[in-house]
Amino acid sequence: MINDILFISFFSIDDEAGCDNTFTKSPGIVNSPNYPSNYPSGVDCGTLIVAPSGQIVRLTILDFQLEPDFNADCSSNWDTLSIYDADAIDEEALIGVFCGNTINGYFESTGSRMYIVFKSDGTVTRRGYQASFVFQDGKKYCVLQLTILKIKP
């Protein structure tokens, strides 16, 4: 027996979403300025996503098209999307820097906050990016310490 399931989700999309905003409600959408039209030159936007305590942020990339970089690590710093497992720019919490057309499907924070920085240089622009996010219960970790003693008879 096959059951058809229809899942409908409604998101509000703000034209400025993704530029110096803080999101505290889930689910949601974040995108580059002007998306799906080309983003402007010289953009430097920070977006903070804050889940309730005990929950994590799961960010899913829906569309991604930035200026390509000749360096696979996006080190030319042309147009980039940086994702941090933190509430601000913190190089120790950097999940990754992305450019061009290649990016993983989703990212999860370890805590309740994720910070996204989108930057574009002064030349080539593209469509940009769009991502959805949801809050999920935090991962539960269990630490087990086992000590084995050998007892001589």
RAGIHU-V637131 format. One record per residue. N is the residue number from 0. SS is DSSP state (A for helix, B for strand, O for the rest). NEAR is the number of other ideal C-beta (glycine too) atoms within 12 Angstrom. D_CENTER is the distance of its C-alpha to the mean C-alpha in whole Angstrom. Layout:
n=N ss=SS near=NEAR d_center=D_CENTER
n=N ss=SS near=NEAR d_center=D_CENTER
This chain:
n=0 ss=O near=3 d_center=38
n=1 ss=O near=4 d_center=35
n=2 ss=O near=5 d_center=33
n=3 ss=O near=6 d_center=31
n=4 ss=O near=6 d_center=28
n=5 ss=O near=6 d_center=26
n=6 ss=O near=7 d_center=23
n=7 ss=O near=7 d_center=22
n=8 ss=O near=14 d_center=19
n=9 ss=O near=10 d_center=19
n=10 ss=O near=22 d_center=17
n=11 ss=O near=15 d_center=18
n=12 ss=O near=19 d_center=17
n=13 ss=O near=20 d_center=17
n=14 ss=O near=18 d_center=18
n=15 ss=O near=19 d_center=17
n=16 ss=O near=31 d_center=14
n=17 ss=O near=39 d_center=11
n=18 ss=O near=28 d_center=14
n=19 ss=O near=20 d_center=14
n=20 ss=B near=26 d_center=14
n=21 ss=B near=22 d_center=13
n=22 ss=B near=33 d_center=12
n=23 ss=O near=19 d_center=14
n=24 ss=O near=18 d_center=15
n=25 ss=O near=27 d_center=14
n=26 ss=O near=26 d_center=13
n=27 ss=B near=35 d_center=12
n=28 ss=B near=33 d_center=11
n=29 ss=B near=45 d_center=9
n=30 ss=B near=39 d_center=10
n=31 ss=O near=42 d_center=12
n=32 ss=O near=32 d_center=16
n=33 ss=O near=26 d_center=18
n=34 ss=O near=33 d_center=16
n=35 ss=O near=20 d_center=18
n=36 ss=O near=16 d_center=20
n=37 ss=O near=21 d_center=20
n=38 ss=O near=35 d_center=18
n=39 ss=O near=25 d_center=21
n=40 ss=O near=19 d_center=21
n=41 ss=O near=16 d_center=21
n=42 ss=O near=33 d_center=18
n=43 ss=B near=24 d_center=16
n=44 ss=B near=32 d_center=13
n=45 ss=B near=27 d_center=11
n=46 ss=B near=41 d_center=10
n=47 ss=B near=30 d_center=10
n=48 ss=B near=42 d_center=9
n=49 ss=B near=27 d_center=12
n=50 ss=O near=32 d_center=13
n=51 ss=O near=18 d_center=17
n=52 ss=O near=13 d_center=18
n=53 ss=O near=13 d_center=18
n=54 ss=B near=25 d_center=15
n=55 ss=B near=29 d_center=12
n=56 ss=B near=43 d_center=8
n=57 ss=B near=29 d_center=7
n=58 ss=B near=44 d_center=5
n=59 ss=B near=29 d_center=7
n=60 ss=B near=31 d_center=7
n=61 ss=B near=25 d_center=11
n=62 ss=B near=23 d_center=12
n=63 ss=B near=33 d_center=12
n=64 ss=B near=29 d_center=15
n=65 ss=O near=37 d_center=15
n=66 ss=O near=34 d_center=18
n=67 ss=O near=20 d_center=19
n=68 ss=O near=24 d_center=20
n=69 ss=O near=13 d_center=23
n=70 ss=O near=14 d_center=21
n=71 ss=O near=14 d_center=19
n=72 ss=O near=17 d_center=17
n=73 ss=O near=27 d_center=17
n=74 ss=O near=12 d_center=19
n=75 ss=O near=21 d_center=21
n=76 ss=O near=21 d_center=18
n=77 ss=O near=28 d_center=19
n=78 ss=O near=40 d_center=16
n=79 ss=B near=37 d_center=12
n=80 ss=B near=47 d_center=9
n=81 ss=B near=35 d_center=8
n=82 ss=B near=40 d_center=5
n=83 ss=B near=31 d_center=8
n=84 ss=O near=28 d_center=9
n=85 ss=O near=27 d_center=11
n=86 ss=O near=22 d_center=12
n=87 ss=O near=21 d_center=13
n=88 ss=O near=21 d_center=13
n=89 ss=O near=18 d_center=14
n=90 ss=A near=15 d_center=15
n=91 ss=A near=10 d_center=16
n=92 ss=A near=22 d_center=13
n=93 ss=B near=24 d_center=11
n=94 ss=B near=28 d_center=9
n=95 ss=B near=24 d_center=9
n=96 ss=B near=29 d_center=10
n=97 ss=B near=36 d_center=11
n=98 ss=O near=34 d_center=13
n=99 ss=O near=25 d_center=16
n=100 ss=O near=20 d_center=15
n=101 ss=O near=19 d_center=14
n=102 ss=O near=29 d_center=10
n=103 ss=O near=16 d_center=10
n=104 ss=O near=16 d_center=10
n=105 ss=B near=22 d_center=7
n=106 ss=B near=30 d_center=6
n=107 ss=B near=28 d_center=8
n=108 ss=O near=32 d_center=9
n=109 ss=O near=20 d_center=12
n=110 ss=O near=25 d_center=13
n=111 ss=O near=27 d_center=13
n=112 ss=B near=33 d_center=10
n=113 ss=B near=44 d_center=7
n=114 ss=B near=36 d_center=7
n=115 ss=B near=47 d_center=6
n=116 ss=B near=36 d_center=9
n=117 ss=B near=42 d_center=11
n=118 ss=B near=35 d_center=14
n=119 ss=O near=33 d_center=17
n=120 ss=O near=24 d_center=20
n=121 ss=O near=15 d_center=24
n=122 ss=O near=13 d_center=24
n=123 ss=O near=21 d_center=23
n=124 ss=O near=26 d_center=20
n=125 ss=O near=33 d_center=19
n=126 ss=O near=24 d_center=17
n=127 ss=B near=39 d_center=14
n=128 ss=B near=46 d_center=11
n=129 ss=B near=33 d_center=10
n=130 ss=B near=39 d_center=7
n=131 ss=B near=31 d_center=9
n=132 ss=B near=41 d_center=8
n=133 ss=B near=27 d_center=11
n=134 ss=B near=29 d_center=12
n=135 ss=B near=23 d_center=14
n=136 ss=B near=17 d_center=17
n=137 ss=O near=20 d_center=16
n=138 ss=O near=14 d_center=18
n=139 ss=O near=9 d_center=21
n=140 ss=O near=7 d_center=23
n=141 ss=O near=6 d_center=26
n=142 ss=O near=6 d_center=28
n=143 ss=O near=6 d_center=31
n=144 ss=O near=6 d_center=34
n=145 ss=O near=6 d_center=37
n=146 ss=O near=6 d_center=40
n=147 ss=O near=6 d_center=43
n=148 ss=O near=6 d_center=46
n=149 ss=O near=6 d_center=49
n=150 ss=O near=5 d_center=52
n=151 ss=O near=4 d_center=55
n=152 ss=O near=3 d_center=58
